[in-house]
Amino acid sequence: MSVGLGVFLGSLFLGTIILYLKTRGEWNWRTIWKRIGLTVFSLVAVLVIAIAATVGHGKWQERPQVVTSLKGVVLGEKLSDAVFRYGEFKEKTPEDRQKGGSDGDKRYHNDEKRIMVDVRDGRIESIIYSCNSASDYTTTGGITCGRSGEEIFSRFGGDVRVQCPTKMDDATDKLIRVYDVPNFGVRYFLHKDTVIAFFVMDEKSLINATGINWRPCS
């Protein structure tokens, strides 16, 4: 407490005592104190409600929500609109495609933005973003690049489905898993228990995204 504030509070207290002594026979101080107490109580109640509302709103905003976009690219939008905003997306050949997409889709990539999209009838069906490095703080569904599988479970609980590659062709495949959260439309790619990429598609398609390239881990 500063000296100035101490002097002010002391003067206020002494002034109140002096006023009481001079007017106690003329004023109804019992009523006055009741009104002061009611006013203080009302102010404290308003303050508590405001704090509770702020905290509650923050928690509400941080709750898991369905993911419909990634790095500014939106599910269902035209590929031409994404090209207009971010530049050229080059088409990948079928031989280049790995572990993702659906039959009939075409895959395009923008290396500068580290984004790949699967496109059907000119519209974006799914989006993939590859984390740049350990210092990449891109966040999707409340999970940031570099986080662990345990943190995904902590955020989404029983909604998480863990899958491994269908074919374990080499030692690297044994270090890779995907953590699907179908109810929220997002898949996390993990390498050695570290998030290295995000995959976003509609909830129904993600629920069915199993049994071809990915299967439940044994």
N, C-alpha and C positions, 0 to 999 in steps of 0.2 A: 504494500500500500504506500502510495506517495505521500509526502508531507502535506501537500495541498488537499488531497482527498481526505486525509485524517483530520485536518482543520475543519473542512466542510462538514463531515459527519459529526464531529464533536459539537460544532456550533448548532447543527440541526437538532441534536439530542438535547442540548442545554436549552435551546429556544423552546422546544416542546415542553420541557419541565417547567420553565418559567411561565409559559402560556397557561399550563394546567393550574399552577398555583394561583395565578391571578384570576382565573375564570371558573374555578371549580364550583363556586357557589352560584354561578349564573348559567353555565352551560351544562347540558346533559352529556357528560363525558362517557357514560356507559354506552349510550347510543352511538356516540362518535367512534368509540373503540370498536364497537360491533361492525360499523360501516367500514372502518379502515381494515379490519380483519377480513371482512367479506370481499373487499376490493383486492387485497393481497392474495387471498385464496383464489379468486377468479383469475388474476394474472398468472399465478403459478399453474393453475389448471390449463389455461390457454397455452402456456409455454410447453407443458408436458404433452398436450395433444399435438402441438406443432412438431415437436421432436419425434414423437411416435409416428406421425404421418410421414415425415421425411424419411425415417428409417424404413418404414413399411414400403414406401414408394421405391426406395433404392433396391430393396430385396425383390420387389415385384419386377423391376426393370432387369435385374440380374438373373431372373429365372430362366431355365432352358426354354428356347423357342424354336419353332420349325425354321430351318435354314433354307432360304430360297435364292441366295445370291452369294457370290464369292469374288472378292477383289473387284467389286463393281460390275461383274457380269451377272446377269439375272436369268434364272431358269425360264424357259418359254419365250425369251426375246429372240428377235431375228439375229442371225450371225452377222448380217450386214450392219446392224446397229452397233454390235461390239467392235466390228472392224472400223466403223466411223469414229468411235471413241479411242480405241487403243492401237489402231494400225493393223497391218496385215496378219491374218491367221493362215498359216500354210497347212495344206492337207497332208495327213500322214498316210502312208501306204498301208494296206492290210498287214503286211509283214512287220511293220513297225509297231503295230498295236499290241499291247500286252495288258492282260488282267483288267479289263474294264470295257464299258460300252455294251451295246446290244447289237444283235444282228440287224443289218440294214442301216445302222448309223455310220456316219463318216466322222472321223476325228481330225480336228484342226489344232494347231499349236501356235502360240505367240511366245517365242523364247525370251523376249525382253521382259514380259510380265510374268513369265514362268507359269503360264496358264495353258491348259488343254481343254477343249470342249468337244463333246459328242453332239452331232447335229443330225436331225431327221426332218425332212421336208423344210429345210431352211431355218428351223428353229432349234435353239439350244436345249438339249435333253439332260445333259450333265456337265459338271465343271470340275476340273482337277487343278489344284495349285500345289506346286512343289516348293517346300521351304528352302530358303536360300542358304542358310547357315545357322549356327547356334545362336547368332545375334538377330535372327529373323523373329520379330515379335507379332507376326500375323496371327490373328485369332479368329477362329470359326466355332460358333456354338459354345463360346466360353472357354475353349481349349486353345492354347498357344503352341506354336512350333516349339519342339524340344521337350514337351511335357510327356509324362509317362502314362502307361495304361491304368495304373492305380488312380491317377487324377481323373481320368475319363470315367471310371467307375464311381468315383466320389461325386462327380457332378451329375451323372445320369442314372446311377444305381442299376436296378434290374433291367433297364431298357437296352443294355449293351449286349451285343452278340459278337463274340470273338471268333475269327476264322483264320485258317492257314491256307497257303497255296495248295491247290489240288495236286499239282505235280511238284515234288521235291527234287528238281533236277541237279542242284548243286548245294554246297554248304550255305550259300547266301540265302537261299529260299527258307532255310530253317531259322533264319534270324528275322524273318518278315512275318507280320500278322496285320490283319485289319480289325479294327474295332468299329463295328457298325452300330448306329443308333437309329434304326429305321423310323421310329415314331417322330424323329426330328429331322430326317432326311440328310444325314451326314455320316460319312465314313472316314475314319482316321487311319492312315497308313503308318505303321510303326516299324522301325528297324532297331533291333537291340533295345526294345522297350522305350523308344524315343519317337515322338511324332515327327514324321518327315514330309507328310503330304496330307491334303484334305481332298475329299471327293464329295460333291453335293449332287443329289438328284431327288426326284419326288419320292415321297414316303412309300407308296405302293411298289414302285420299281425297285427301291432299295430292299424292301422286305423279300422280294423274289431274287435278289442278286446273290444267289448261293447255289452251290452244286456244280458249277461249270469251272470257273477259275479259282473259286474259293470254297472251302468246306469247313465244317466244325473241326477244331483242332483235336487230335486224338491224344 
